[in-house]
Amino acid sequence: MTTLRMAAVAAPFDRDLDEDFARIRHLVEKARAEGVGLLALPEACLGGYLANLDGGAEGPPPLRLDGPEIERLRKLAGDMVVVAGYCEDSGDRLYNSAVCVHGDGVLGNHRKVHQPLSEDASYGAGQSFAAFDTPVGRLGTMICYDKAFPESARALALDGAEIGVCISAWPGSRTNPAADLAQDRWKRRFDLFDRARALENQIVWLSANQSGTFGSLRFVASAKVVDPGGEILSDTGVAEGMAVTELDVKEALETARRSMGHLRDRRPEAYPGLGVEEEFAGTRY
């Protein structure tokens, strides 16, 4: 049996990159002390998220994928696999991106595809979902609103992802906020999407999120690890913290898929209009 200790973070981040890196260093050191091999940090943890979702908000500092900040993150990661969010400067567009790093280099980079409200005023949209191999297994990454679309996680699962890592800056409800954040309807949706995406694809799921407040946004935190049956194994609740779990990933997937395999038992001919079936016809499942 080969187990993996993994962790998802709920924490606040802002425009001060030096402070952000100090917090990340602390989190990486804490995770390493607990034997964590895979660490998920929130969306926009390098430079903070948008101050509001009404359009025209100042965004975080643009960073190059091959720039010094991602290199600094890589060095902090060392022998750990770390997923973190940043504002990617591609030269002609800015993207809300998630980078996966290890001491050996950049393992993957995902540009957020689905953009809520006026986020498209600040970022371009990504165009695809693809899994990639890492020292801790095959991962698929997505960002925040991406997880509201079943096709996102399904595309990653069909591409062989064993672990889905979704990093977020998911706020509480803007139109009908609950006094108790734990009872907020957007918090319930956040949790529901996490459990549904894990269960329907029978994969391990890590969900990291911003916590606290930034600009007009109040984040729901609720970082968690979910098993392939949709059960929450560890959860920070609505507070800052780190959800840590140890799991034999391959055994967990095999157990969940033994009787009813949701990927194996698909009938693509019954829903040909989804498109994802053709693109990932060579599924690794």
C-alpha positions in Angstrom: 0.0 0.0 0.0 1.4 3.4 -1.0 -0.3 6.3 0.7 -0.2 10.0 -0.1 -0.6 12.7 2.4 -2.3 15.7 0.8 -3.5 19.1 2.0 -5.8 21.9 0.8 -5.5 25.4 2.2 -7.9 28.1 3.1 -6.0 31.3 3.7 -6.2 35.1 2.8 -3.9 36.7 0.2 -3.5 40.2 -1.1 -1.5 42.5 -3.4 1.7 42.3 -1.3 3.7 39.6 -3.0 6.4 39.5 -0.3 3.7 38.9 2.4 2.0 36.3 0.1 5.3 34.4 -0.2 5.9 34.6 3.5 2.5 33.0 4.1 3.2 30.4 1.4 6.6 29.6 2.9 4.9 29.1 6.3 2.2 26.9 4.8 4.7 24.8 2.8 6.9 24.3 5.9 3.8 23.3 8.0 2.7 20.9 5.3 6.2 19.4 5.0 6.4 18.9 8.7 3.2 16.9 8.5 4.6 14.7 5.6 2.4 16.3 2.9 3.3 15.3 -0.7 0.6 17.4 -2.5 -0.4 20.9 -1.4 -3.2 22.9 -3.0 -3.1 26.7 -2.4 -5.9 29.1 -3.3 -6.7 30.8 -6.6 -4.8 34.1 -6.9 -2.6 33.4 -3.9 0.2 35.3 -5.7 -1.1 38.8 -5.6 -4.6 38.4 -4.4 -7.9 38.1 -6.3 -10.1 40.9 -7.8 -11.5 43.4 -5.3 -15.0 43.0 -6.8 -16.8 41.2 -9.6 -18.5 44.3 -11.1 -15.8 44.9 -13.8 -12.9 47.4 -13.9 -11.4 46.2 -10.6 -7.6 46.4 -10.3 -6.2 43.0 -10.7 -3.2 41.3 -9.2 0.4 41.8 -10.5 0.9 40.0 -13.9 3.5 37.3 -13.6 5.3 35.3 -16.3 5.2 31.5 -16.2 8.9 31.5 -16.7 9.5 34.4 -14.4 11.2 34.8 -11.0 8.1 34.4 -8.9 7.1 31.0 -10.3 10.8 30.0 -9.9 10.6 31.1 -6.3 7.5 29.0 -5.8 9.3 26.0 -7.4 12.2 26.3 -5.0 9.8 26.5 -2.0 8.0 23.4 -3.2 11.2 21.3 -3.2 10.1 17.6 -3.1 6.5 18.6 -2.7 4.0 19.0 -5.5 2.3 22.4 -5.1 -0.6 24.0 -7.0 -1.0 27.7 -6.7 -3.0 30.5 -8.4 -1.6 33.6 -10.1 -2.2 36.2 -12.8 -0.4 34.9 -15.9 1.1 37.4 -18.3 1.3 35.6 -21.6 2.7 38.6 -23.5 -0.5 39.7 -25.2 -3.2 38.6 -22.6 -3.6 38.1 -18.9 -5.1 34.9 -17.6 -6.3 33.7 -14.3 -4.1 30.6 -14.0 -3.1 27.7 -11.8 0.5 26.5 -11.9 1.6 23.1 -10.6 5.3 23.1 -9.5 7.8 20.6 -8.0 11.5 21.0 -7.3 12.1 19.6 -10.8 10.2 22.4 -12.5 6.7 23.4 -13.8 4.6 20.3 -14.2 1.4 21.9 -15.5 -0.4 25.2 -16.0 -4.2 25.7 -16.4 -5.9 28.9 -17.6 -9.3 29.4 -16.1 -11.9 28.6 -18.8 -15.2 29.7 -17.2 -15.5 33.3 -16.1 -18.2 34.5 -13.7 -19.9 37.9 -13.9 -17.3 40.5 -15.1 -14.1 38.6 -14.7 -13.7 38.6 -18.4 -13.0 42.4 -18.1 -9.7 41.4 -16.4 -8.7 38.1 -17.9 -8.7 36.2 -21.1 -10.4 32.7 -21.1 -8.5 29.4 -21.2 -9.5 27.0 -23.9 -9.0 23.5 -22.6 -8.7 21.0 -19.7 -5.8 18.5 -19.7 -4.4 16.1 -17.0 -0.7 15.8 -16.5 1.7 13.4 -14.7 3.4 14.3 -11.4 5.5 12.5 -8.8 2.3 11.9 -6.7 0.1 10.7 -9.6 -1.8 12.1 -12.6 -3.5 15.4 -11.7 -6.1 17.6 -13.3 -6.4 21.3 -12.2 -9.2 23.8 -12.5 -10.1 27.1 -11.1 -13.2 28.1 -9.1 -16.2 28.6 -11.5 -14.7 25.8 -13.7 -16.1 23.3 -11.2 -19.7 24.4 -11.7 -19.5 22.7 -15.1 -19.6 18.9 -15.0 -17.7 18.8 -18.4 -14.6 20.3 -16.8 -13.9 17.6 -14.3 -15.2 14.9 -16.7 -12.7 16.0 -19.3 -9.9 15.6 -16.8 -11.1 12.3 -15.5 -11.3 11.0 -19.1 -7.7 12.1 -19.6 -6.7 9.9 -16.7 -6.7 12.3 -13.8 -6.6 10.4 -10.5 -6.8 13.6 -8.4 -8.7 16.7 -9.2 -7.3 20.0 -7.7 -9.7 22.9 -7.8 -8.3 26.2 -6.4 -10.8 29.0 -5.7 -11.5 32.6 -4.6 -15.1 31.7 -4.0 -17.1 34.3 -2.1 -20.3 34.2 -0.1 -23.6 35.3 -1.7 -23.6 38.9 -2.9 -27.3 39.4 -3.1 -28.6 37.6 0.0 -25.6 37.1 2.3 -26.1 35.0 5.5 -25.0 36.5 8.8 -23.5 33.1 9.5 -21.1 32.3 6.7 -21.5 28.6 7.4 -25.2 28.9 6.4 -24.5 30.9 3.2 -26.1 29.6 0.1 -22.9 30.1 -2.0 -21.0 28.1 0.6 -23.5 25.3 0.3 -23.0 25.4 -3.5 -19.2 25.4 -3.1 -19.4 22.2 -1.0 -22.0 20.6 -3.3 -19.9 21.0 -6.4 -16.8 19.6 -4.6 -18.6 16.4 -3.6 -20.5 16.0 -6.9 -17.4 16.4 -9.0 -15.5 13.8 -6.9 -18.4 11.3 -6.9 -19.5 11.5 -10.5 -16.0 11.0 -11.7 -14.9 8.7 -8.9 -11.6 10.6 -8.3 -9.9 12.1 -5.2 -10.7 15.9 -5.0 -8.8 18.7 -3.3 -10.5 22.0 -3.0 -8.5 25.1 -1.8 -10.0 28.5 -1.3 -9.3 32.1 -0.2 -10.5 33.0 3.3 -11.3 36.3 5.0 -12.3 39.4 3.0 -10.7 41.3 0.1 -12.3 44.4 -1.4 -16.1 43.8 -1.4 -15.7 40.0 -1.3 -16.1 37.7 1.7 -14.7 34.3 1.0 -16.2 31.0 2.3 -12.9 29.2 2.9 -14.1 25.6 3.3 -10.9 23.9 2.0 -11.4 20.2 1.9 -10.3 16.7 0.6 -13.0 14.5 -0.8 -12.8 10.8 -1.6 -14.0 9.1 -4.8 -17.3 8.3 -3.1 -18.0 12.0 -2.5 -17.3 11.8 1.2 -15.5 14.8 2.8 -12.4 13.4 4.6 -11.1 16.7 6.0 -12.5 20.2 6.0 -11.5 23.6 7.4 -15.0 24.9 7.7 -15.4 28.6 7.0 -12.1 29.5 8.8 -8.5 29.8 7.7 -6.7 26.5 7.9 -5.3 23.4 6.2 -7.4 20.2 5.5 -5.0 17.3 5.6 -5.7 13.6 4.7 -3.7 10.5 4.0 -5.0 8.1 1.4 -3.9 5.3 -0.9 -5.2 7.0 -4.0 -5.1 4.0 -6.3 -6.8 1.7 -3.8 -9.5 4.4 -3.2 -10.2 4.7 -7.0 -10.2 0.9 -7.4 -12.6 0.5 -4.5 -15.0 3.2 -5.7 -15.0 1.9 -9.3 -15.2 -1.8 -8.5 -19.0 -2.3 -8.8 -20.3 0.8 -10.5 -17.7 2.5 -12.7 -19.1 5.9 -13.7 -16.5 6.4 -16.5 -16.6 2.7 -17.6 -20.4 2.5 -17.8 -20.9 5.7 -19.8 -22.9 5.4 -23.0 -21.4 8.1 -25.3 -23.7 7.2 -28.2 -26.7 8.3 -26.1 -25.3 11.9 -25.6 -23.2 12.6 -28.8 -23.6 16.4 -28.5 -21.3 16.7 -25.5 -18.2 16.8 -27.6 -15.9 15.8 -24.8 -16.5 12.1 -25.7 -14.7 12.5 -29.1 -11.8 14.6 -27.7 -11.0 12.1 -25.0 -12.0 8.9 -26.8 -8.6 7.4 -25.8 -9.5 7.7 -22.1 -7.0 6.2 -19.6 -9.7 4.8 -17.4 
